[in-house]
Amino acid sequence: MSFSFVIPLRRCWRKPWITSLRMLKHFVVASVMCSVLGFSSQCWSSVEFRSERALVVDEATGEVLLDKNASTAAPIASVTKLMTIMVVLDGNQDPDEVLTIERADVDRRESIRTCLPVGSKLPRSAMVTLALLASDNHAAAALARSYEGGRTAFDAAMQQKIADLELTSTTIDEPTGLSPLNAASPQDLVKVLSAAKDYPEIAASTSQASQQLVVNGRERNFKNTNGLVGMPGWDILMSKTGTTLAAGRCLAMRVQSAGRTVLVVLMGAVGKSTRVFDAMNVRRFLSGEEQLSEPIRVASSVRMLGQHRHPSHTRGGAKTRRSA
């Protein structure tokens, strides 16, 4: 149930104080009605998503809190890596085995920046971390290639995982998310988030703002592609970003807010600040705060968060845009 409260403005331009009194009157009426009917401030607030698709679900009850085109599938970019890492971890391979990035792991479908140039060596567990936290495509490709039985076995395991999770609108063509054929609906991605919470490695890798890892004998600091992680006011338990030309900017998160745990999926955002803008408004919705009205209001926050600035780590790699 929703209500619309109209503030009469005729002739108010002549007497500004009348406008203030009338606004106060209608605000009080709205507040009283919400209180009497047992609603929170959310009864008159909503989220006008700039993302093409969105879904926010209460994890405990399964209640859909917010929904926009949630049943339709679209490219998901690097959100794919949540599925990739679940399949890799299901394989129960030695986490300490050292893997090497090979030329076969390089996908030039889109110009990207990589943390791991060809020849880099890392334990499988560190490759998992970088595929998730830094969204490194070479790491994800190496993990799939080194899956027991090779890429063919990995692809078969992926299809089985899709069936096991009952993902009815999901297609995974390759492990990184660079393929526009990697697609899913927000409804399916909520299922993916729900399943991924049972993998401690995924939560540990994606709920920290950065991590120090040794690559080729040199310690490096790798930042989370989700700049909201670790910021004041945010309690993000798990997240994954995704960005390609086909997918736009995507974000999947498991978040604690206003006393509940929610699953958030945003897909197809356009523009540098839109993904963060929608995420901020979801949090404001949950806490009953006033919604931001324009993405430009969070532009400075995006720059501060470093949402689209990542360490180069490009020795031997391309200095171009990363698929996040």
C-alpha positions as CSV (number, residue, x, y, z in Angstrom):
1,M,0.0,0.0,0.0
2,S,1.2,3.4,-0.8
3,F,0.0,7.0,-0.4
4,S,0.6,10.2,-2.2
5,F,0.4,13.5,-0.4
6,V,-0.1,16.6,-2.5
7,I,1.1,20.0,-1.3
8,P,-1.1,22.8,-2.7
9,L,1.2,25.5,-4.1
10,R,-1.2,27.9,-5.7
11,R,-0.4,31.5,-4.8
12,C,2.3,30.3,-2.4
13,W,4.9,32.2,-4.3
14,R,3.4,35.4,-2.9
15,K,3.7,34.3,0.7
16,P,6.7,32.0,1.4
17,W,5.8,31.4,5.0
18,I,2.5,29.9,3.9
19,T,4.4,27.3,1.9
20,S,6.5,26.4,4.9
21,L,3.4,26.0,7.1
22,R,1.6,23.9,4.5
23,M,4.7,21.7,3.9
24,L,4.9,21.1,7.7
25,K,1.2,20.3,7.9
26,H,1.4,17.7,5.2
27,F,4.6,16.2,6.6
28,V,2.9,15.8,10.0
29,V,-0.2,14.3,8.4
30,A,2.0,11.8,6.5
31,S,3.9,10.9,9.6
32,V,0.8,10.4,11.6
33,M,-0.9,8.2,9.0
34,C,2.2,6.0,8.7
35,S,2.3,5.7,12.4
36,V,-1.4,4.9,12.8
37,L,-1.2,2.3,10.0
38,G,1.9,0.7,11.4
39,F,4.2,1.6,8.5
40,S,7.7,3.0,8.8
41,S,8.9,5.9,6.8
42,Q,9.3,3.5,3.9
43,C,5.6,3.7,3.3
44,W,6.1,7.0,1.4
45,S,9.6,6.5,0.1
46,S,10.8,4.5,-2.9
47,V,13.8,3.9,-5.0
48,E,13.8,5.1,-8.6
49,F,16.6,2.9,-10.0
50,R,18.9,4.2,-12.7
51,S,20.1,0.7,-13.2
52,E,18.2,-1.2,-15.9
53,R,17.5,-4.1,-13.6
54,A,17.4,-4.4,-9.8
55,L,16.3,-6.7,-7.0
56,V,16.5,-6.3,-3.2
57,V,15.4,-9.3,-1.1
58,D,15.2,-9.9,2.7
59,E,17.4,-12.9,3.1
60,A,15.6,-14.2,6.2
61,T,12.1,-14.0,4.9
62,G,12.5,-14.0,1.1
63,E,10.4,-10.9,0.9
64,V,11.0,-8.8,-2.2
65,L,11.7,-5.3,-1.0
66,L,12.5,-3.6,-4.3
67,D,12.1,-4.9,-7.9
68,K,12.8,-3.5,-11.4
69,N,12.8,-5.9,-14.4
70,A,14.0,-8.6,-12.0
71,S,12.9,-11.6,-14.1
72,T,14.6,-10.6,-17.4
73,A,18.2,-11.8,-18.1
74,A,21.0,-9.6,-19.3
75,P,24.8,-9.8,-19.4
76,I,26.4,-9.9,-16.0
77,A,30.1,-9.3,-16.7
78,S,32.4,-10.2,-13.8
79,V,29.6,-11.1,-11.5
80,T,30.2,-14.4,-13.3
81,K,33.1,-14.9,-11.1
82,L,30.9,-15.8,-8.1
83,M,29.8,-18.8,-10.1
84,T,33.3,-19.5,-11.3
85,I,34.8,-19.6,-7.8
86,M,32.0,-21.7,-6.3
87,V,32.7,-24.3,-9.0
88,V,36.4,-24.1,-8.4
89,L,36.0,-24.5,-4.6
90,D,33.6,-27.4,-5.1
91,G,36.5,-29.1,-6.9
92,N,38.4,-29.4,-3.6
93,Q,41.8,-29.0,-5.2
94,D,44.9,-28.1,-3.3
95,P,44.7,-24.4,-2.3
96,D,48.5,-24.2,-2.0
97,E,49.2,-25.5,-5.5
98,V,51.1,-22.9,-7.4
99,L,49.4,-21.9,-10.7
100,T,51.0,-19.9,-13.6
101,I,49.2,-17.4,-15.8
102,E,49.6,-18.6,-19.4
103,R,48.9,-17.0,-22.7
104,A,45.9,-19.2,-23.0
105,D,44.4,-17.2,-20.0
106,V,44.4,-14.0,-22.0
107,D,41.1,-13.0,-23.5
108,R,41.2,-9.9,-25.7
109,R,37.5,-9.7,-26.2
110,E,37.7,-6.3,-24.4
111,S,40.6,-4.2,-23.5
112,I,41.3,-4.8,-19.9
113,R,43.8,-4.2,-17.1
114,T,45.2,-7.1,-15.3
115,C,47.0,-7.5,-12.0
116,L,48.7,-10.7,-13.3
117,P,50.7,-10.6,-16.5
118,V,51.6,-13.8,-18.3
119,G,54.2,-15.7,-16.3
120,S,52.8,-14.7,-12.9
121,K,52.8,-17.5,-10.3
122,L,50.5,-17.7,-7.3
123,P,48.9,-20.3,-5.1
124,R,45.4,-21.4,-6.1
125,S,44.0,-19.7,-3.0
126,A,45.6,-16.3,-3.9
127,M,44.2,-16.7,-7.5
128,V,40.7,-17.1,-5.9
129,T,41.2,-14.0,-3.9
130,L,42.3,-11.9,-6.9
131,A,39.6,-13.2,-9.1
132,L,37.1,-12.0,-6.6
133,L,38.5,-8.9,-4.8
134,A,40.4,-7.4,-7.8
135,S,38.2,-9.1,-10.4
136,D,41.2,-10.3,-12.3
137,N,40.3,-12.1,-15.5
138,H,43.6,-13.9,-15.9
139,A,43.2,-15.4,-12.4
140,A,39.7,-16.6,-13.2
141,A,40.8,-18.1,-16.5
142,A,43.8,-19.9,-14.9
143,L,41.5,-21.4,-12.2
144,A,39.2,-22.8,-14.8
145,R,42.0,-24.1,-17.0
146,S,43.7,-25.8,-14.0
147,Y,40.4,-27.4,-12.9
148,E,40.9,-31.2,-12.6
149,G,40.1,-32.5,-16.0
150,G,40.8,-29.1,-17.7
151,R,38.4,-26.6,-19.1
152,T,36.1,-29.2,-20.5
153,A,35.5,-30.6,-17.0
154,F,35.1,-27.1,-15.6
155,D,32.5,-26.2,-18.2
156,A,30.6,-29.4,-17.4
157,A,30.8,-28.6,-13.6
158,M,29.5,-25.1,-14.3
159,Q,26.4,-26.4,-16.1
160,Q,25.8,-28.8,-13.2
161,K,26.0,-25.9,-10.8
162,I,23.5,-23.9,-12.8
163,A,21.1,-26.9,-12.6
164,D,21.8,-27.5,-8.9
165,L,20.9,-23.9,-8.0
166,E,17.9,-24.0,-10.3
167,L,19.0,-21.0,-12.3
168,T,16.3,-20.8,-15.0
169,S,17.6,-17.8,-16.9
170,T,21.4,-18.1,-16.5
171,T,23.9,-18.9,-19.2
172,I,27.7,-19.1,-18.5
173,D,29.8,-19.2,-21.6
174,E,33.2,-18.7,-20.0
175,P,34.7,-18.1,-16.5
176,T,35.6,-14.4,-16.5
177,G,32.5,-12.6,-17.6
178,L,34.0,-11.0,-20.7
179,S,31.6,-12.8,-22.9
180,P,28.3,-11.1,-23.5
181,L,26.7,-14.6,-23.5
182,N,27.3,-14.7,-19.8
183,A,23.8,-13.6,-18.7
184,A,21.3,-14.0,-15.8
185,S,18.3,-12.3,-14.3
186,P,18.4,-10.5,-10.9
187,Q,16.2,-13.3,-9.6
188,D,18.8,-15.8,-10.5
189,L,21.7,-13.7,-9.1
190,V,19.9,-13.5,-5.7
191,K,20.0,-17.3,-5.7
192,V,23.7,-17.1,-6.5
193,L,24.3,-14.7,-3.6
194,S,22.4,-17.0,-1.3
195,A,24.5,-20.0,-2.3
196,A,27.8,-18.1,-2.2
197,K,27.3,-17.2,1.4
198,D,28.1,-20.8,2.3
199,Y,31.6,-20.4,0.9
200,P,33.8,-18.7,3.6
201,E,36.5,-18.0,1.0
202,I,34.1,-15.9,-1.0
203,A,33.0,-13.8,1.9
204,A,36.5,-13.3,3.2
205,S,37.8,-12.2,-0.2
206,T,35.0,-9.8,-1.1
207,S,34.2,-8.2,2.3
208,Q,37.6,-6.5,2.7
209,A,38.6,-3.2,1.1
210,S,42.1,-4.5,0.1
211,Q,44.6,-7.2,0.7
212,Q,48.3,-7.6,0.5
213,L,49.6,-10.4,-1.7
214,V,53.0,-11.4,-2.9
215,V,53.2,-11.7,-6.7
216,N,56.4,-12.7,-8.4
217,G,58.4,-12.0,-5.3
218,R,56.9,-8.5,-4.7
219,E,54.3,-7.6,-2.2
220,R,51.4,-5.7,-3.7
221,N,48.2,-4.1,-2.3
222,F,45.1,-5.1,-4.2
223,K,41.9,-3.0,-3.8
224,N,38.3,-4.3,-3.9
225,T,36.6,-3.2,-7.1
226,N,33.6,-2.4,-4.9
227,G,34.7,0.9,-3.3
228,L,31.8,0.8,-0.9
229,V,33.4,-2.0,1.1
230,G,34.9,-0.7,4.3
231,M,33.2,2.7,4.0
232,P,31.4,4.2,7.1
233,G,27.8,3.2,7.2
234,W,28.3,0.0,5.1
235,D,28.3,-3.5,6.4
236,I,29.0,-5.5,3.3
237,L,29.2,-9.3,4.0
238,M,29.9,-10.3,0.4
239,S,30.0,-8.5,-3.0
240,K,31.0,-8.7,-6.6
241,T,31.1,-6.0,-9.2
242,G,30.9,-6.4,-13.0
243,T,31.6,-4.0,-15.9
244,T,31.7,-4.6,-19.6
245,L,30.3,-2.7,-22.7
246,A,27.5,-5.3,-23.0
247,A,26.6,-5.5,-19.3
248,G,27.0,-1.9,-18.2
249,R,27.9,-1.6,-14.5
250,C,26.6,-4.4,-12.3
251,L,26.8,-5.1,-8.6
252,A,25.7,-8.0,-6.4
253,M,26.0,-7.7,-2.6
254,R,24.9,-9.3,0.6
255,V,24.5,-6.5,3.1
256,Q,23.5,-5.9,6.7
257,S,21.4,-2.8,7.1
258,A,18.8,-1.5,9.5
259,G,18.8,-4.8,11.5
260,R,18.3,-7.1,8.5
261,T,20.4,-8.9,6.0
262,V,19.5,-8.2,2.4
263,L,20.6,-9.5,-1.0
264,V,21.1,-6.6,-3.5
265,V,21.4,-7.0,-7.3
266,L,21.9,-4.0,-9.6
267,M,22.4,-4.6,-13.4
268,G,22.9,-2.4,-16.4
269,A,23.8,0.9,-14.8
270,V,25.2,3.5,-17.1
271,G,27.7,6.2,-16.1
272,K,30.4,6.4,-13.6
273,S,28.3,7.1,-10.5
274,T,25.0,5.4,-11.3
275,R,25.9,2.0,-9.7
276,V,27.0,3.7,-6.4
277,F,24.0,6.1,-6.6
278,D,21.5,3.2,-6.7
279,A,23.4,1.3,-4.0
280,M,23.3,4.3,-1.7
281,N,19.6,4.8,-2.3
282,V,18.9,1.1,-1.4
283,R,20.7,1.6,1.9
284,R,18.7,4.9,2.5
285,F,15.5,3.0,1.7
286,L,16.3,0.3,4.2
287,S,17.0,2.9,6.9
288,G,14.1,5.2,6.0
289,E,16.3,8.1,4.9
290,E,15.5,10.5,2.2
291,Q,16.5,9.3,-1.3
292,L,19.2,11.0,-3.3
293,S,17.6,12.6,-6.3
294,E,20.5,12.8,-8.8
295,P,23.7,10.7,-9.4
296,I,25.7,13.9,-9.6
297,R,25.3,14.2,-5.8
298,V,27.4,11.1,-5.3
299,A,30.0,11.9,-7.9
300,S,32.5,13.2,-5.3
301,S,31.9,10.1,-3.2
302,V,32.7,7.9,-6.2
303,R,36.0,9.7,-6.7
304,M,36.7,9.4,-3.0
305,L,35.9,5.7,-2.9
306,G,38.1,5.0,-5.9
307,Q,35.2,3.1,-7.5
308,H,36.8,3.3,-10.9
309,R,40.5,3.7,-10.0
310,H,42.5,0.6,-9.5
311,P,46.2,0.0,-9.0
312,S,47.8,-0.7,-12.4
313,H,50.0,-3.7,-11.6
314,T,50.6,-3.8,-15.3
315,R,54.2,-4.9,-15.6
316,G,53.9,-7.0,-18.8
317,G,50.2,-6.2,-19.0
318,A,48.0,-3.7,-20.8
319,K,47.3,-0.3,-19.3
320,T,43.7,-0.2,-20.3
321,R,40.2,-0.6,-18.7
322,R,39.5,-3.5,-16.4
323,S,36.4,-5.6,-16.5
324,A,35.3,-5.2,-12.9
